Amino acid sequence: MRTERADEILRVAVVTLAAAAMIALLAGLAVAMRNSVETHTLGISAPPLDDEAQVALGLGHYQGACQLCHGAPGVASNLVAQFVRSFGHLRDQPIALYGLGPIPSIS
């Protein structure tokens, strides 16, 4: 017969495992993103930043593809991006349970 204490321990264990799974998922996504960016930018160098046409082109790209998640001056990022960034303090914490080292910085 289960007791209230056993139920509470079970609830804590489930929440802890769910949190560890979320952290592992975010760590995996951070590694995958860094690897993808590094792979897809091989051989590409930054364009000259004194070319106003390039700056305008970059701004248009940012507004269309990046601003929703990353925000802009005077424009907040969306709630999902804010939630994911709320785990930023965990980046340097080892995830021993999953055998992963620190989450690499993506900034």
Secondary structure by P-SEA (a helix, b strand, c coil): cccaaaaaaaaaaaaaaaaaaaaaaaaaaaaaaaaaaaaaaccccccccccaaaaaaaaaaaacccccccccccccccaaaaaaacccccccccccccccccccccc
